[in-house]
């Protein structure tokens, strides 16, 4: 993925797709208008249509679809009247008879020529059309953020539009929720599994692979950190244990206690003094005769326990 936002990358990839089926182009055009479109009443009852898009890639895609339907459009750019003054691209379509007929077929306008809150079900009757609709919806009004707080949403001017996106996604196997805000509504998901499923259905295979690769790398890094932390903890425990064993061996072999040690314990104590940094397995291999790691661990543990017991007796007698 580039340095651009996840949403920009996903929108650019989706906008680069150009399905050949007429039904798919109609579904994608319908989604673009239901997420980013407005209808304007001109003089003498004529209608005009605007598509307000954030990215140049989205504008190019919308322009290409309109051209495939032989609908002329004018491209305008402006800066949004908001604190960020973001650049926007607007496609202006005259509401001539041909454009009106195509938008009726796409479910943007009803038979009476008035705007529809949501397209009729026939627009997304096929699986390919549902994929195209979800693609157009994201290109027109989608956003994607992550990776720490994953969130994909598709904004629509009306609740009915967001609810329609949710129903189309549900038919494709993706569960979305709808939220109503003061200025718009949105269908959204908040898990990487659902986000990847939406993008895969819409056709953004490259961004999905990149997200999966990122998740795999993050999982491997987390696993490596866990193993490193576990190894560090084991080394600390082994260091403390070896230190306690050395102290016990010095005390028990250097005083009057050795006469009470069994030959096996005396040999274990001598080995630990001679090889203070060796592991239990290595000490066990150097025993005469060689023994197991568990047996060596048990002998050294008895040495430490005996040292502690002798220390307690000495302290008590003092």
C-alpha positions in Angstrom: 0.0 0.0 0.0 1.1 3.6 -0.7 1.5 6.4 1.8 -2.0 7.5 1.0 -4.8 6.5 3.3 -6.3 3.0 3.2 -9.5 4.6 1.9 -7.7 6.3 -1.0 -5.9 3.1 -1.9 -9.1 1.1 -1.9 -11.1 3.7 -3.8 -8.3 4.0 -6.4 -8.3 0.2 -7.0 -12.1 0.0 -7.2 -12.3 3.0 -9.5 -9.9 1.3 -11.9 -12.3 -1.6 -12.5 -14.5 -1.4 -15.6 -17.0 -4.2 -15.9 -18.4 -4.9 -19.3 -21.9 -6.0 -18.4 -24.6 -3.3 -18.8 -26.4 -4.4 -15.6 -23.2 -3.9 -13.6 -22.6 -0.5 -15.0 -26.2 0.5 -14.2 -25.8 -0.9 -10.6 -22.5 1.0 -10.1 -24.0 4.2 -11.6 -27.0 3.8 -9.3 -24.7 3.5 -6.2 -22.7 6.6 -7.2 -25.8 8.7 -7.4 -27.4 7.3 -4.2 -24.2 8.1 -2.3 -22.8 11.2 -4.0 -25.5 12.5 -6.2 -28.0 15.4 -5.9 -30.8 16.5 -8.1 -31.4 20.1 -9.0 -34.6 21.6 -10.3 -33.9 24.1 -13.1 -36.2 26.5 -14.9 -39.2 25.2 -16.8 -39.3 22.0 -14.8 -36.0 20.7 -16.1 -33.7 18.6 -13.9 -30.0 18.7 -13.4 -27.8 16.1 -11.7 -24.6 16.6 -9.8 -22.1 14.0 -8.6 -19.9 15.4 -5.8 -16.8 13.3 -5.4 -13.7 13.5 -3.2 -11.1 11.8 -5.3 -10.1 12.4 -8.9 -10.1 8.6 -9.5 -13.7 8.5 -8.4 -14.6 11.3 -10.8 -12.8 9.6 -13.7 -14.7 6.4 -13.0 -18.1 8.2 -12.9 -17.2 10.1 -16.1 -16.3 6.9 -17.9 -19.5 5.2 -16.9 -21.6 8.2 -18.0 -19.8 8.2 -21.3 -20.5 4.5 -21.8 -24.2 5.3 -21.5 -23.6 8.3 -23.9 -24.4 10.8 -21.2 -22.5 14.0 -21.5 -21.1 15.5 -18.2 -19.1 18.6 -17.3 -16.3 18.3 -14.7 -15.9 21.1 -12.2 -13.5 21.4 -9.3 -14.0 23.5 -6.1 -12.8 23.8 -2.5 -15.2 22.7 0.2 -16.4 25.4 2.5 -15.0 23.6 5.6 -12.1 24.0 7.9 -9.9 21.7 5.8 -10.8 23.4 2.5 -10.4 20.0 0.8 -10.6 19.9 -3.0 -13.7 18.3 -4.5 -14.6 17.2 -8.0 -18.2 17.7 -9.3 -19.8 16.1 -12.4 -22.7 18.1 -13.8 -25.2 16.3 -15.9 -28.0 18.0 -17.8 -31.3 16.2 -17.4 -32.1 15.6 -21.0 -34.4 12.8 -22.1 -31.7 10.2 -22.7 -30.0 10.9 -19.3 -33.3 10.7 -17.6 -34.1 7.4 -19.2 -30.8 5.9 -18.2 -31.1 7.2 -14.6 -34.6 5.7 -14.5 -33.2 2.4 -15.6 -30.5 2.7 -12.9 -33.1 3.3 -10.2 -32.0 6.8 -9.5 -35.3 8.2 -10.7 -38.7 6.7 -10.5 -41.2 6.3 -13.4 -42.5 9.8 -12.6 -39.0 11.2 -13.0 -38.6 12.1 -9.3 -35.6 11.0 -7.3 -35.8 7.7 -5.4 -34.6 7.3 -1.8 -33.2 3.9 -2.8 -33.1 1.9 -6.0 -35.6 -0.9 -6.7 -34.5 -4.5 -6.0 -34.1 -5.3 -9.8 -31.0 -3.1 -9.9 -29.1 -5.6 -7.6 -31.0 -8.8 -8.6 -27.8 -10.6 -9.7 -24.7 -11.4 -7.7 -22.5 -9.4 -10.2 -24.8 -6.4 -9.8 -24.6 -6.5 -6.0 -20.8 -6.5 -6.3 -21.0 -3.5 -8.7 -23.3 -1.6 -6.4 -21.1 -2.1 -3.3 -18.1 -1.0 -5.5 -19.9 2.2 -6.7 -21.1 2.9 -3.1 -17.6 2.9 -1.8 -16.2 4.9 -4.7 -19.0 7.5 -4.2 -19.2 7.7 -0.4 -16.8 5.2 1.2 -14.1 5.6 3.8 -11.7 3.2 5.4 -9.5 3.7 8.5 -7.1 1.4 10.4 -5.2 -0.6 11.3 -5.6 0.0 15.1 -9.3 0.9 14.9 -10.6 -0.6 11.7 -13.7 1.1 10.3 -15.3 1.0 6.9 -18.3 3.0 6.2 -20.4 4.1 3.2 -22.1 7.5 3.6 -25.5 8.3 2.0 -27.6 11.5 2.2 -30.6 9.5 3.5 -31.2 6.7 5.9 -32.9 4.7 3.1 -29.7 4.7 1.1 -27.6 3.4 3.9 -30.2 0.8 4.7 -30.1 -0.3 1.1 -26.3 -0.6 1.2 -26.7 -2.8 4.3 -29.2 -5.0 2.6 -27.0 -5.5 -0.5 -24.0 -6.3 1.7 -26.1 -8.7 3.8 -27.2 -10.5 0.6 -23.5 -10.9 -0.2 -22.7 -12.3 3.2 -21.4 -9.1 5.0 -23.2 -7.8 8.0 -23.3 -4.0 8.3 -24.9 -1.6 10.7 -26.5 1.8 9.9 -26.0 5.0 11.9 -27.8 8.3 11.4 -25.9 11.5 11.9 -27.1 15.1 11.6 -25.7 15.6 8.1 -26.0 12.0 6.7 -26.5 8.3 7.3 -23.9 5.6 7.0 -23.6 1.8 6.7 -20.5 0.6 8.5 -18.5 -2.4 9.7 -15.7 -2.4 12.4 -13.9 -5.7 12.0 -11.1 -6.6 9.6 -12.9 -9.8 8.5 -16.0 -7.9 7.5 -14.0 -5.1 5.9 -12.0 -7.5 3.8 -15.1 -9.4 2.8 -16.8 -6.1 1.7 -13.7 -5.1 -0.3 -13.3 -8.5 -1.8 -16.9 -8.6 -3.0 -16.5 -5.1 -4.4 -13.4 -6.3 -6.3 -10.5 -4.7 -4.4 -8.4 -7.8 -4.4 -5.0 -6.0 -4.1 -6.0 -4.0 -1.1 -7.5 -7.2 0.5 -4.2 -9.0 0.0 -2.3 -6.1 1.4 -4.5 -6.1 4.5 -4.1 -9.8 4.9 -0.3 -9.5 4.6 -0.4 -6.7 7.2 -2.4 -8.8 9.6 -0.1 -11.8 9.0 3.0 -9.6 9.7 1.4 -8.1 12.8 0.5 -11.6 14.1 4.0 -12.9 13.5 5.5 -9.8 15.2 3.1 -10.3 18.2 4.1 -14.0 18.4 7.8 -13.2 18.2 7.4 -10.6 21.0 5.6 -13.2 23.1 8.3 -15.8 22.5 11.0 -13.2 23.2 9.3 -12.2 26.4 8.9 -15.8 27.4 12.6 -16.5 26.6 13.6 -13.5 28.7 11.5 -14.6 31.6 13.0 -18.1 31.4 16.5 -16.7 31.3 15.8 -14.6 34.4 14.4 -17.6 36.2 17.3 -19.7 35.2 19.8 -17.0 36.3 18.1 -16.7 39.7 18.0 -20.5 40.1 21.7 -20.9 39.1 22.7 -18.1 41.6 20.8 -19.9 44.4 22.4 -23.2 43.5 25.9 -21.6 43.5 25.3 -20.1 47.0 24.0 -23.4 48.3 27.0 -25.4 46.8 29.5 -22.9 48.2 28.0 -23.0 51.7 27.4 -26.8 51.8 30.7 -27.8 50.4 32.7 -25.3 52.4 31.4 -26.0 55.8 30.7 -29.0 58.1 27.6 -30.0 56.2 29.2 -32.0 53.3 29.4 -35.1 55.6 25.7 -35.1 55.6 25.4 -34.9 51.8 24.9 -38.0 49.7 27.5 -38.6 47.1 25.0 -37.6 44.3 24.3 -34.3 46.0 28.0 -33.6 46.6 28.7 -34.4 42.9 25.9 -32.0 41.8 27.2 -29.3 44.1 30.7 -29.7 42.7 29.5 -29.6 39.1 27.6 -26.4 39.7 30.6 -24.7 41.3 32.9 -25.9 38.5 30.4 -24.8 35.8 28.3 -21.9 37.1 26.9 -21.0 33.7 26.0 -24.4 32.2 22.3 -25.4 31.8 20.8 -28.3 33.7 20.9 -30.5 30.6 24.6 -29.8 30.2 25.4 -30.4 33.9 23.4 -33.7 33.7 25.6 -34.8 30.8 28.8 -34.1 32.8 27.7 -36.2 35.8 29.4 -39.5 36.6 27.5 -41.5 35.4 25.5 -39.1 33.2 22.0 -38.5 34.4 18.8 -36.8 33.2 18.0 -33.1 33.3 15.1 -33.8 35.7 17.4 -35.7 38.0 20.0 -33.0 38.1 17.3 -30.4 38.7 16.0 -32.4 41.6 19.5 -32.7 43.2 20.2 -29.0 42.9 16.8 -28.2 44.3 17.5 -30.4 47.3 20.8 -28.6 47.7 19.0 -25.2 47.7 16.4 -26.5 50.2 19.0 -27.9 52.5 21.0 -24.6 52.4 17.8 -22.7 53.3 17.1 -25.1 56.1 20.6 -24.8 57.5 20.4 -21.0 57.3 17.1 -21.1 59.2 18.6 -23.2 61.9 21.7 -21.0 62.1 19.6 -17.9 62.4 17.4 -19.4 65.0 20.3 -20.6 67.2 21.9 -17.1 66.9 
